[in-house]
Amino acid sequence: MIGHDEAHRKIVAKAMEDAAFRARLIADPRATVASFLGIEIPSAVAVTVVEDSPTHQHIVLPAAGDQLSDADLEAVAGGAGVNWGAARDFFNTGPSAASGRGQLADWNDA
């Protein structure tokens, strides 16, 4: 099943390239999203589409229950799950590698 973020990305991309899809999405978001993603949306779930304008911007907050737990937040803040090897490879082969600027002397000391 497709995740929320991926579904959102696909819907927005389609709406940006297809004016007819965008019009259907605004007029009937529930049916348009269900059809586009090939899913059934439970009747208890409301689907709303809003457009930003130069004078009206929207901020969408996640549901209160979607917040990180204290343990999850500490793991993220502490760097858990960071691939330091990939970070080291990126910085050692990036633009600053040739100039020698912006690199730690020894990654093992980091």
A tleap script that builds the chain and sets N, CA, C and O, in Angstrom:
source leaprc.protein.ff14SB
mol = sequence {
  NMET ILE GLY HIE ASP GLU ALA HIE ARG LYS
  ILE VAL ALA LYS ALA MET GLU ASP ALA ALA
  PHE ARG ALA ARG LEU ILE ALA ASP PRO ARG
  ALA THR VAL ALA SER PHE LEU GLY ILE GLU
  ILE PRO SER ALA VAL ALA VAL THR VAL VAL
  GLU ASP SER PRO THR HIE GLN HIE ILE VAL
  LEU PRO ALA ALA GLY ASP GLN LEU SER ASP
  ALA ASP LEU GLU ALA VAL ALA GLY GLY ALA
  GLY VAL ASN TRP GLY ALA ALA ARG ASP PHE
  PHE ASN THR GLY PRO SER ALA ALA SER GLY
  ARG GLY GLN LEU ALA ASP TRP ASN ASP CALA
}
set mol.1.N position { 0.832 -1.178 0.000 }
set mol.1.CA position { 0.000 0.000 0.000 }
set mol.1.C position { 0.881 1.248 0.000 }
set mol.1.O position { 1.934 1.269 0.639 }
set mol.2.N position { 0.462 2.255 -0.697 }
set mol.2.CA position { 1.210 3.499 -0.797 }
set mol.2.C position { 1.078 4.305 0.496 }
set mol.2.O position { 0.001 4.363 1.089 }
set mol.3.N position { 2.167 4.920 0.925 }
set mol.3.CA position { 2.152 5.723 2.134 }
set mol.3.C position { 1.582 7.117 1.878 }
set mol.3.O position { 1.459 7.548 0.732 }
set mol.4.N position { 1.243 7.803 2.945 }
set mol.4.CA position { 0.655 9.138 2.862 }
set mol.4.C position { 1.540 10.106 2.079 }
set mol.4.O position { 1.058 10.782 1.170 }
set mol.5.N position { 2.833 10.181 2.421 }
set mol.5.CA position { 3.730 11.136 1.778 }
set mol.5.C position { 3.872 10.857 0.286 }
set mol.5.O position { 3.862 11.786 -0.521 }
set mol.6.N position { 4.002 9.599 -0.081 }
set mol.6.CA position { 4.129 9.235 -1.496 }
set mol.6.C position { 2.831 9.533 -2.243 }
set mol.6.O position { 2.869 10.036 -3.366 }
set mol.7.N position { 1.685 9.229 -1.635 }
set mol.7.CA position { 0.392 9.530 -2.260 }
set mol.7.C position { 0.255 11.032 -2.469 }
set mol.7.O position { -0.150 11.476 -3.543 }
set mol.8.N position { 0.588 11.809 -1.457 }
set mol.8.CA position { 0.508 13.268 -1.549 }
set mol.8.C position { 1.391 13.779 -2.689 }
set mol.8.O position { 0.959 14.610 -3.488 }
set mol.9.N position { 2.617 13.285 -2.759 }
set mol.9.CA position { 3.550 13.705 -3.805 }
set mol.9.C position { 2.986 13.412 -5.195 }
set mol.9.O position { 3.044 14.262 -6.084 }
set mol.10.N position { 2.444 12.214 -5.380 }
set mol.10.CA position { 1.898 11.826 -6.682 }
set mol.10.C position { 0.674 12.664 -7.058 }
set mol.10.O position { 0.527 13.075 -8.209 }
set mol.11.N position { -0.191 12.911 -6.096 }
set mol.11.CA position { -1.407 13.700 -6.361 }
set mol.11.C position { -1.033 15.129 -6.753 }
set mol.11.O position { -1.562 15.666 -7.726 }
set mol.12.N position { -0.121 15.745 -5.996 }
set mol.12.CA position { 0.287 17.112 -6.300 }
set mol.12.C position { 0.978 17.174 -7.664 }
set mol.12.O position { 0.709 18.085 -8.447 }
set mol.13.N position { 1.851 16.234 -7.953 }
set mol.13.CA position { 2.543 16.222 -9.249 }
set mol.13.C position { 1.544 16.109 -10.396 }
set mol.13.O position { 1.656 16.823 -11.392 }
set mol.14.N position { 0.575 15.221 -10.257 }
set mol.14.CA position { -0.443 15.051 -11.297 }
set mol.14.C position { -1.264 16.331 -11.457 }
set mol.14.O position { -1.557 16.738 -12.581 }
set mol.15.N position { -1.635 16.964 -10.354 }
set mol.15.CA position { -2.429 18.188 -10.404 }
set mol.15.C position { -1.647 19.334 -11.048 }
set mol.15.O position { -2.238 20.205 -11.686 }
set mol.16.N position { -0.341 19.339 -10.886 }
set mol.16.CA position { 0.477 20.401 -11.465 }
set mol.16.C position { 0.638 20.237 -12.981 }
set mol.16.O position { 0.842 21.223 -13.689 }
set mol.17.N position { 0.550 19.020 -13.474 }
set mol.17.CA position { 0.763 18.783 -14.906 }
set mol.17.C position { -0.526 18.588 -15.692 }
set mol.17.O position { -0.506 18.645 -16.921 }
set mol.18.N position { -1.646 18.360 -15.012 }
set mol.18.CA position { -2.908 18.020 -15.688 }
set mol.18.C position { -4.035 18.911 -15.157 }
set mol.18.O position { -4.557 18.678 -14.066 }
set mol.19.N position { -4.404 19.932 -15.936 }
set mol.19.CA position { -5.421 20.901 -15.494 }
set mol.19.C position { -6.777 20.242 -15.257 }
set mol.19.O position { -7.485 20.623 -14.325 }
set mol.20.N position { -7.150 19.272 -16.073 }
set mol.20.CA position { -8.440 18.592 -15.902 }
set mol.20.C position { -8.456 17.800 -14.593 }
set mol.20.O position { -9.453 17.813 -13.871 }
set mol.21.N position { -7.356 17.113 -14.288 }
set mol.21.CA position { -7.244 16.381 -13.023 }
set mol.21.C position { -7.353 17.345 -11.849 }
set mol.21.O position { -8.047 17.066 -10.871 }
set mol.22.N position { -6.659 18.489 -11.948 }
set mol.22.CA position { -6.689 19.493 -10.882 }
set mol.22.C position { -8.119 19.977 -10.643 }
set mol.22.O position { -8.546 20.110 -9.496 }
set mol.23.N position { -8.858 20.239 -11.718 }
set mol.23.CA position { -10.246 20.697 -11.591 }
set mol.23.C position { -11.121 19.631 -10.928 }
set mol.23.O position { -11.949 19.948 -10.075 }
set mol.24.N position { -10.935 18.363 -11.322 }
set mol.24.CA position { -11.700 17.266 -10.699 }
set mol.24.C position { -11.329 17.127 -9.229 }
set mol.24.O position { -12.191 16.894 -8.382 }
set mol.25.N position { -10.035 17.273 -8.932 }
set mol.25.CA position { -9.557 17.146 -7.553 }
set mol.25.C position { -10.190 18.203 -6.657 }
set mol.25.O position { -10.563 17.910 -5.521 }
set mol.26.N position { -10.311 19.409 -7.150 }
set mol.26.CA position { -10.924 20.493 -6.382 }
set mol.26.C position { -12.431 20.278 -6.249 }
set mol.26.O position { -13.001 20.496 -5.180 }
set mol.27.N position { -13.074 19.849 -7.339 }
set mol.27.CA position { -14.532 19.680 -7.339 }
set mol.27.C position { -14.990 18.479 -6.525 }
set mol.27.O position { -15.999 18.554 -5.824 }
set mol.28.N position { -14.259 17.373 -6.612 }
set mol.28.CA position { -14.661 16.133 -5.920 }
set mol.28.C position { -13.407 15.398 -5.445 }
set mol.28.O position { -13.012 14.397 -6.042 }
set mol.29.N position { -12.781 15.890 -4.376 }
set mol.29.CA position { -11.509 15.310 -3.938 }
set mol.29.C position { -11.584 13.832 -3.567 }
set mol.29.O position { -10.672 13.070 -3.888 }
set mol.30.N position { -12.647 13.423 -2.903 }
set mol.30.CA position { -12.763 12.033 -2.451 }
set mol.30.C position { -12.739 11.069 -3.632 }
set mol.30.O position { -11.945 10.128 -3.655 }
set mol.31.N position { -13.599 11.303 -4.600 }
set mol.31.CA position { -13.689 10.397 -5.753 }
set mol.31.C position { -12.425 10.464 -6.605 }
set mol.31.O position { -11.961 9.444 -7.114 }
set mol.32.N position { -11.875 11.655 -6.758 }
set mol.32.CA position { -10.678 11.816 -7.594 }
set mol.32.C position { -9.483 11.101 -6.985 }
set mol.32.O position { -8.755 10.399 -7.686 }
set mol.33.N position { -9.280 11.274 -5.697 }
set mol.33.CA position { -8.158 10.616 -5.016 }
set mol.33.C position { -8.343 9.100 -5.035 }
set mol.33.O position { -7.404 8.361 -5.333 }
set mol.34.N position { -9.535 8.646 -4.722 }
set mol.34.CA position { -9.803 7.199 -4.706 }
set mol.34.C position { -9.534 6.592 -6.078 }
set mol.34.O position { -8.894 5.546 -6.186 }
set mol.35.N position { -10.023 7.247 -7.118 }
set mol.35.CA position { -9.827 6.742 -8.475 }
set mol.35.C position { -8.350 6.777 -8.879 }
set mol.35.O position { -7.827 5.805 -9.424 }
set mol.36.N position { -7.693 7.883 -8.614 }
set mol.36.CA position { -6.292 8.052 -8.998 }
set mol.36.C position { -5.386 7.033 -8.318 }
set mol.36.O position { -4.493 6.470 -8.951 }
set mol.37.N position { -5.617 6.796 -7.024 }
set mol.37.CA position { -4.768 5.865 -6.274 }
set mol.37.C position { -5.264 4.425 -6.326 }
set mol.37.O position { -4.570 3.505 -5.892 }
set mol.38.N position { -6.483 4.234 -6.865 }
set mol.38.CA position { -7.041 2.879 -6.927 }
set mol.38.C position { -7.347 2.316 -5.546 }
set mol.38.O position { -7.109 1.140 -5.274 }
set mol.39.N position { -7.879 3.174 -4.677 }
set mol.39.CA position { -8.185 2.755 -3.306 }
set mol.39.C position { -9.627 3.093 -2.974 }
set mol.39.O position { -10.280 3.858 -3.684 }
set mol.40.N position { -10.114 2.513 -1.885 }
set mol.40.CA position { -11.407 2.888 -1.336 }
set mol.40.C position { -11.137 3.716 -0.088 }
set mol.40.O position { -10.399 3.291 0.801 }
set mol.41.N position { -11.733 4.889 -0.025 }
set mol.41.CA position { -11.548 5.764 1.132 }
set mol.41.C position { -12.724 5.534 2.078 }
set mol.41.O position { -13.873 5.704 1.670 }
set mol.42.N position { -12.467 5.152 3.332 }
set mol.42.CA position { -13.550 4.904 4.285 }
set mol.42.C position { -14.473 6.120 4.407 }
set mol.42.O position { -14.011 7.259 4.334 }
set mol.43.N position { -15.744 5.886 4.587 }
set mol.43.CA position { -16.714 6.982 4.661 }
set mol.43.C position { -16.445 7.922 5.838 }
set mol.43.O position { -16.853 9.083 5.805 }
set mol.44.N position { -15.774 7.440 6.861 }
set mol.44.CA position { -15.475 8.269 8.026 }
set mol.44.C position { -14.303 9.225 7.785 }
set mol.44.O position { -14.017 10.084 8.620 }
set mol.45.N position { -13.626 9.073 6.643 }
set mol.45.CA position { -12.466 9.910 6.335 }
set mol.45.C position { -12.878 11.011 5.368 }
set mol.45.O position { -13.371 10.735 4.274 }
set mol.46.N position { -12.673 12.259 5.777 }
set mol.46.CA position { -12.962 13.408 4.911 }
set mol.46.C position { -11.719 13.730 4.093 }
set mol.46.O position { -10.596 13.619 4.585 }
set mol.47.N position { -11.923 14.126 2.853 }
set mol.47.CA position { -10.821 14.528 1.979 }
set mol.47.C position { -11.095 15.960 1.538 }
set mol.47.O position { -12.135 16.248 0.946 }
set mol.48.N position { -10.164 16.848 1.827 }
set mol.48.CA position { -10.325 18.261 1.500 }
set mol.48.C position { -9.118 18.716 0.692 }
set mol.48.O position { -7.979 18.381 1.019 }
set mol.49.N position { -9.372 19.470 -0.349 }
set mol.49.CA position { -8.301 20.046 -1.157 }
set mol.49.C position { -8.425 21.563 -1.068 }
set mol.49.O position { -9.509 22.119 -1.244 }
set mol.50.N position { -7.311 22.218 -0.796 }
set mol.50.CA position { -7.269 23.678 -0.766 }
set mol.50.C position { -6.098 24.131 -1.635 }
set mol.50.O position { -5.094 23.429 -1.759 }
set mol.51.N position { -6.237 25.299 -2.228 }
set mol.51.CA position { -5.169 25.866 -3.040 }
set mol.51.C position { -4.578 27.078 -2.339 }
set mol.51.O position { -5.308 27.916 -1.808 }
set mol.52.N position { -3.256 27.168 -2.339 }
set mol.52.CA position { -2.611 28.377 -1.865 }
set mol.52.C position { -2.796 29.460 -2.923 }
set mol.52.O position { -2.993 29.170 -4.103 }
set mol.53.N position { -2.730 30.694 -2.481 }
set mol.53.CA position { -2.759 31.822 -3.406 }
set mol.53.C position { -1.734 32.825 -2.906 }
set mol.53.O position { -1.181 32.648 -1.820 }
set mol.54.N position { -1.472 33.860 -3.663 }
set mol.54.CA position { -0.502 34.855 -3.192 }
set mol.54.C position { -0.911 35.515 -1.870 }
set mol.54.O position { -0.058 36.013 -1.135 }
set mol.55.N position { -2.209 35.517 -1.569 }
set mol.55.CA position { -2.672 36.187 -0.352 }
set mol.55.C position { -3.195 35.240 0.713 }
set mol.55.O position { -3.608 35.685 1.783 }
set mol.56.N position { -3.183 33.945 0.440 }
set mol.56.CA position { -3.709 32.979 1.407 }
set mol.56.C position { -2.868 31.697 1.335 }
set mol.56.O position { -2.923 30.957 0.352 }
set mol.57.N position { -2.101 31.454 2.381 }
set mol.57.CA position { -1.256 30.273 2.461 }
set mol.57.C position { -1.807 29.325 3.519 }
set mol.57.O position { -2.379 29.772 4.513 }
set mol.58.N position { -1.641 28.023 3.316 }
set mol.58.CA position { -2.144 27.010 4.238 }
set mol.58.C position { -0.985 26.263 4.872 }
set mol.58.O position { 0.031 26.005 4.226 }
set mol.59.N position { -1.144 25.923 6.131 }
set mol.59.CA position { -0.198 25.082 6.845 }
set mol.59.C position { -0.977 23.870 7.324 }
set mol.59.O position { -1.978 24.002 8.029 }
set mol.60.N position { -0.511 22.681 6.935 }
set mol.60.CA position { -1.192 21.453 7.324 }
set mol.60.C position { -0.378 20.790 8.429 }
set mol.60.O position { 0.788 20.444 8.238 }
set mol.61.N position { -1.006 20.623 9.574 }
set mol.61.CA position { -0.358 19.972 10.711 }
set mol.61.C position { -0.752 18.503 10.751 }
set mol.61.O position { -1.881 18.159 10.402 }
set mol.62.N position { 0.158 17.637 11.169 }
set mol.62.CA position { -0.223 16.230 11.331 }
set mol.62.C position { -1.192 16.087 12.505 }
set mol.62.O position { -1.248 16.945 13.386 }
set mol.63.N position { -1.937 15.012 12.504 }
set mol.63.CA position { -2.849 14.734 13.617 }
set mol.63.C position { -2.043 14.671 14.913 }
set mol.63.O position { -0.886 14.249 14.904 }
set mol.64.N position { -2.635 15.081 16.005 }
set mol.64.CA position { -1.939 15.124 17.291 }
set mol.64.C position { -1.335 13.774 17.655 }
set mol.64.O position { -0.275 13.729 18.279 }
set mol.65.N position { -1.973 12.689 17.289 }
set mol.65.CA position { -1.466 11.355 17.597 }
set mol.65.C position { -0.271 10.943 16.766 }
set mol.65.O position { 0.342 9.912 17.043 }
set mol.66.N position { 0.080 11.730 15.742 }
set mol.66.CA position { 1.193 11.395 14.857 }
set mol.66.C position { 2.531 11.935 15.354 }
set mol.66.O position { 3.524 11.863 14.631 }
set mol.67.N position { 2.579 12.473 16.569 }
set mol.67.CA position { 3.809 13.039 17.086 }
set mol.67.C position { 4.761 11.941 17.525 }
set mol.67.O position { 4.340 10.839 17.878 }
set mol.68.N position { 6.048 12.254 17.498 }
set mol.68.CA position { 7.054 11.303 17.956 }
set mol.68.C position { 6.973 11.141 19.466 }
set mol.68.O position { 6.713 12.096 20.198 }
set mol.69.N position { 7.202 9.912 19.916 }
set mol.69.CA position { 7.282 9.686 21.357 }
set mol.69.C position { 8.589 10.288 21.863 }
set mol.69.O position { 9.474 10.605 21.069 }
set mol.70.N position { 8.715 10.447 23.182 }
set mol.70.CA position { 9.952 10.978 23.744 }
set mol.70.C position { 11.142 10.098 23.379 }
set mol.70.O position { 12.224 10.610 23.091 }
set mol.71.N position { 10.954 8.779 23.389 }
set mol.71.CA position { 12.045 7.856 23.051 }
set mol.71.C position { 12.446 8.018 21.584 }
set mol.71.O position { 13.635 8.043 21.264 }
set mol.72.N position { 11.448 8.130 20.688 }
set mol.72.CA position { 11.746 8.314 19.270 }
set mol.72.C position { 12.463 9.643 19.044 }
set mol.72.O position { 13.418 9.715 18.271 }
set mol.73.N position { 11.996 10.699 19.725 }
set mol.73.CA position { 12.600 12.008 19.577 }
set mol.73.C position { 14.050 11.995 20.047 }
set mol.73.O position { 14.916 12.587 19.403 }
set mol.74.N position { 14.319 11.327 21.161 }
set mol.74.CA position { 15.691 11.238 21.661 }
set mol.74.C position { 16.572 10.474 20.687 }
set mol.74.O position { 17.728 10.842 20.477 }
set mol.75.N position { 16.032 9.399 20.083 }
set mol.75.CA position { 16.815 8.622 19.121 }
set mol.75.C position { 17.180 9.470 17.917 }
set mol.75.O position { 18.310 9.403 17.431 }
set mol.76.N position { 16.240 10.264 17.431 }
set mol.76.CA position { 16.501 11.127 16.281 }
set mol.76.C position { 17.492 12.216 16.664 }
set mol.76.O position { 18.442 12.478 15.926 }
set mol.77.N position { 17.280 12.850 17.804 }
set mol.77.CA position { 18.158 13.935 18.240 }
set mol.77.C position { 19.566 13.419 18.508 }
set mol.77.O position { 20.539 14.151 18.325 }
set mol.78.N position { 19.683 12.173 18.936 }
set mol.78.CA position { 20.983 11.587 19.233 }
set mol.78.C position { 21.690 11.036 18.016 }
set mol.78.O position { 22.815 10.549 18.129 }
set mol.79.N position { 21.054 11.102 16.844 }
set mol.79.CA position { 21.700 10.642 15.620 }
set mol.79.C position { 21.486 9.172 15.330 }
set mol.79.O position { 22.158 8.627 14.455 }
set mol.80.N position { 20.579 8.509 16.027 }
set mol.80.CA position { 20.326 7.097 15.758 }
set mol.80.C position { 19.864 6.939 14.325 }
set mol.80.O position { 19.048 7.725 13.844 }
set mol.81.N position { 20.365 5.953 13.651 }
set mol.81.CA position { 19.941 5.678 12.291 }
set mol.81.C position { 20.682 6.480 11.237 }
set mol.81.O position { 20.408 6.323 10.047 }
set mol.82.N position { 21.612 7.332 11.638 }
set mol.82.CA position { 22.388 8.088 10.661 }
set mol.82.C position { 23.453 7.178 10.089 }
set mol.82.O position { 24.165 6.507 10.836 }
set mol.83.N position { 23.570 7.148 8.776 }
set mol.83.CA position { 24.587 6.341 8.119 }
set mol.83.C position { 25.847 7.189 8.002 }
set mol.83.O position { 26.050 7.880 7.003 }
set mol.84.N position { 26.689 7.131 9.029 }
set mol.84.CA position { 27.874 7.975 9.050 }
set mol.84.C position { 28.847 7.609 7.945 }
set mol.84.O position { 29.574 8.469 7.446 }
set mol.85.N position { 28.867 6.344 7.557 }
set mol.85.CA position { 29.744 5.939 6.442 }
set mol.85.C position { 29.350 6.634 5.161 }
set mol.85.O position { 30.213 7.107 4.420 }
set mol.86.N position { 28.036 6.706 4.883 }
set mol.86.CA position { 27.562 7.391 3.678 }
set mol.86.C position { 27.862 8.879 3.774 }
set mol.86.O position { 28.246 9.499 2.782 }
set mol.87.N position { 27.691 9.458 4.954 }
set mol.87.CA position { 27.994 10.878 5.130 }
set mol.87.C position { 29.478 11.129 4.895 }
set mol.87.O position { 29.853 12.097 4.233 }
set mol.88.N position { 30.311 10.265 5.434 }
set mol.88.CA position { 31.758 10.410 5.256 }
set mol.88.C position { 32.116 10.308 3.778 }
set mol.88.O position { 32.904 11.109 3.276 }
set mol.89.N position { 31.540 9.321 3.071 }
set mol.89.CA position { 31.816 9.150 1.648 }
set mol.89.C position { 31.374 10.374 0.855 }
set mol.89.O position { 32.081 10.821 -0.048 }
set mol.90.N position { 30.207 10.915 1.191 }
set mol.90.CA position { 29.710 12.095 0.485 }
set mol.90.C position { 30.669 13.269 0.648 }
set mol.90.O position { 31.049 13.911 -0.332 }
set mol.91.N position { 31.056 13.545 1.890 }
set mol.91.CA position { 31.893 14.707 2.117 }
set mol.91.C position { 33.318 14.506 1.611 }
set mol.91.O position { 33.979 15.473 1.233 }
set mol.92.N position { 33.793 13.281 1.600 }
set mol.92.CA position { 35.146 13.042 1.106 }
set mol.92.C position { 35.213 13.049 -0.415 }
set mol.92.O position { 36.307 13.129 -0.974 }
set mol.93.N position { 34.084 12.969 -1.094 }
set mol.93.CA position { 34.093 12.991 -2.556 }
set mol.93.C position { 33.364 14.195 -3.107 }
set mol.93.O position { 33.281 14.366 -4.323 }
set mol.94.N position { 32.828 15.043 -2.225 }
set mol.94.CA position { 32.083 16.222 -2.662 }
set mol.94.C position { 33.001 17.312 -3.160 }
set mol.94.O position { 34.217 17.127 -3.193 }
set mol.95.N position { 32.438 18.461 -3.555 }
set mol.95.CA position { 33.213 19.560 -4.110 }
set mol.95.C position { 34.323 20.048 -3.198 }
set mol.95.O position { 35.362 20.502 -3.678 }
set mol.96.N position { 34.119 19.961 -1.882 }
set mol.96.CA position { 35.146 20.474 -0.979 }
set mol.96.C position { 36.332 19.527 -0.851 }
set mol.96.O position { 37.365 19.916 -0.305 }
set mol.97.N position { 36.211 18.297 -1.339 }
set mol.97.CA position { 37.312 17.340 -1.210 }
set mol.97.C position { 38.542 17.817 -1.978 }
set mol.97.O position { 39.666 17.674 -1.496 }
set mol.98.N position { 38.341 18.376 -3.153 }
set mol.98.CA position { 39.462 18.827 -3.965 }
set mol.98.C position { 40.173 20.013 -3.321 }
set mol.98.O position { 41.396 20.133 -3.403 }
set mol.99.N position { 39.409 20.879 -2.686 }
set mol.99.CA position { 40.002 22.086 -2.105 }
set mol.99.C position { 40.521 21.853 -0.692 }
set mol.99.O position { 41.348 22.615 -0.193 }
set mol.100.N position { 40.024 20.783 -0.045 }
set mol.100.CA position { 40.433 20.515 1.321 }
set mol.100.C position { 39.654 21.310 2.346 }
set mol.100.O position { 39.893 21.171 3.545 }
set mol.101.N position { 38.720 22.147 1.895 }
set mol.101.CA position { 37.941 22.970 2.827 }
set mol.101.C position { 36.715 22.195 3.308 }
set mol.101.O position { 36.168 21.366 2.581 }
set mol.102.N position { 36.302 22.467 4.509 }
set mol.102.CA position { 35.048 21.948 5.019 }
set mol.102.C position { 35.077 20.500 5.443 }
set mol.102.O position { 34.018 19.911 5.660 }
set mol.103.N position { 36.252 19.898 5.570 }
set mol.103.CA position { 36.325 18.501 5.968 }
set mol.103.C position { 36.901 18.386 7.373 }
set mol.103.O position { 37.727 19.196 7.794 }
set mol.104.N position { 36.453 17.374 8.076 }
set mol.104.CA position { 37.069 17.074 9.361 }
set mol.104.C position { 38.407 16.416 9.092 }
set mol.104.O position { 38.573 15.715 8.094 }
set mol.105.N position { 39.351 16.641 9.973 }
set mol.105.CA position { 40.679 16.049 9.798 }
set mol.105.C position { 40.594 14.539 9.860 }
set mol.105.O position { 41.258 13.844 9.091 }
set mol.106.N position { 39.788 14.030 10.763 }
set mol.106.CA position { 39.666 12.581 10.922 }
set mol.106.C position { 38.236 12.266 11.326 }
set mol.106.O position { 37.801 12.649 12.413 }
set mol.107.N position { 37.498 11.571 10.462 }
set mol.107.CA position { 36.098 11.245 10.736 }
set mol.107.C position { 35.948 10.371 11.968 }
set mol.107.O position { 34.904 10.401 12.620 }
set mol.108.N position { 36.950 9.608 12.293 }
set mol.108.CA position { 36.854 8.743 13.461 }
set mol.108.C position { 36.838 9.545 14.759 }
set mol.108.O position { 36.414 9.035 15.797 }
set mol.109.N position { 37.300 10.809 14.708 }
set mol.109.CA position { 37.272 11.661 15.886 }
set mol.109.C position { 35.944 12.359 16.059 }
set mol.109.O position { 35.693 12.959 17.104 }
set mol.110.N position { 35.080 12.292 15.044 }
set mol.110.CA position { 33.797 13.004 15.084 }
set mol.110.C position { 32.836 12.348 16.033 }
set mol.110.O position { 31.708 12.816 16.190 }
savepdb mol mol.pdb
quit
